[in-house]
Amino acid sequence: MRKHIKGNVSWVGYLDWDLQKFHGDDFTIHHGSSQNAYLIEEEKTILVDTVWAPHQFEYIENLKSEIDLNKVDAIIVQHGECDHSGTLPALMKERPDLPIYCTANAVKSLEGQWGKHGWDFHVIHTGDELDIGNGKKLIFVEMPMLHWPDSMATFLTGDNILFSMDAFGQHYAVGELYADLADQDTLWNEAERYYANIVSPFAPMVTKKVKEITALNLPIEIIAPSHGAIWRKDPLQIVKAYAKWAEDPREDRITVVYGTMWHGTEKLAHAIADQLSLKAPHTIVKVYNVDHTPKDDIAYEVFRSKAVAIGSPTILNGVLDSVAAFTYYLKSLKLMKGRKAAVFGCYGWSGEGNKVLREMMANAGFDVVDTEIKCSWNPENADLEQAAGIADALLSGESASADAPVESSGKWKCPCGYIYDPAKGDPDHGVPAGTPWEKVPDDWTCPVCHLPKNAFTKLD
Ligand code: FEO
């Protein structure tokens, strides 16, 4: 069944009510999701994306019930990830001659996943247009690293619909289809949770693209992403939200995160939360055990917090692997700068946990305050009273030593082949020789292809 959107544009995607996990088991889904695909029927009949392979039968049969597949003139594949291209092989079996419009990087990702079949690829670049008749055309915009190198968006003139791909989406099954009809609390929580976990590593690119799209002065009336609700009422509200989240998502919140073995570190976590609430009644304080709450939910809370307290008991001269994994995840999100962190934990005999955790959080980009709680065996009143010091440090101006050394992580490589060498820097673009990768500004881009810093990978 198609769902009419506007003019001759229909939604022909898959509403995934039962989805529990995404990216394998890596990302937790709470309210279902959708793989949005679209059908445009002007003088030319155009498909925009497909759905995940498990739903290919529904997608193909639904299309066949609506149109004659032999009359489709082209498909726009905006992104190669299999939740959107998974049904492409089945579709191409039906129509091996179907022209595919996509980016050069999408040719690589599609052939890399589905094999080389001699498909009729038409590589697009930003500003390219496709005339689809009836006075309407599609204008393409490359969106590299939002969130894959192959990503792009498509603007339909006349109806003024921006098909934005993953950007501006949510993992949220919205039967009502439109954002203005959806439950607003769930919608905005899922939109921001999606941004925090999936888009935030590419925040510099978001800022750049939002400016670029705004500068195009496209009369956007509808933003139709590839997941979740379609934005038709004040559609630029989600673009503005992205700009804000990319600039600074911090609210008056502090998150306390911990792992625990025999509840000692848990008692410290609760004591810290109590002191925070006592000293700052208007600050929202939340407490999470990393083993009981999905990492993406806690990361979302940290994303919008101004500070975090994180604790682990010492085990095997380090910290619990669940706590270590969580700090690793925070580091991968690359947007934790400007947030304070404090560490705490219990120990029996050696007590290295706090030092290890302090290094992990600093390495993840946090400003780790000197105040900590290092508690021998179970907390006694004297230990719990130190929670006030942590609260004061997180609520006040205390920060880590400004001259804390930055660990250099060596050379980094852009997908285009350019290699950033700290010894050389990039003086032509304001990065002096000798600048370690970690000190290169977040808005610096590759001097060759202009991909953002987040697109680079570390050279071993
Ligand atoms: Fe929804 Fe990047 O795929």
Boltz pocket constraint, residues with backbone or C-beta under 6 A from the ligand:
constraints:
  - pocket:
      binder: B
      contacts: [[A, 79], [A, 81], [A, 82], [A, 83], [A, 84], [A, 147], [A, 148], [A, 166], [A, 226], [A, 227]]
      max_distance: 6.0
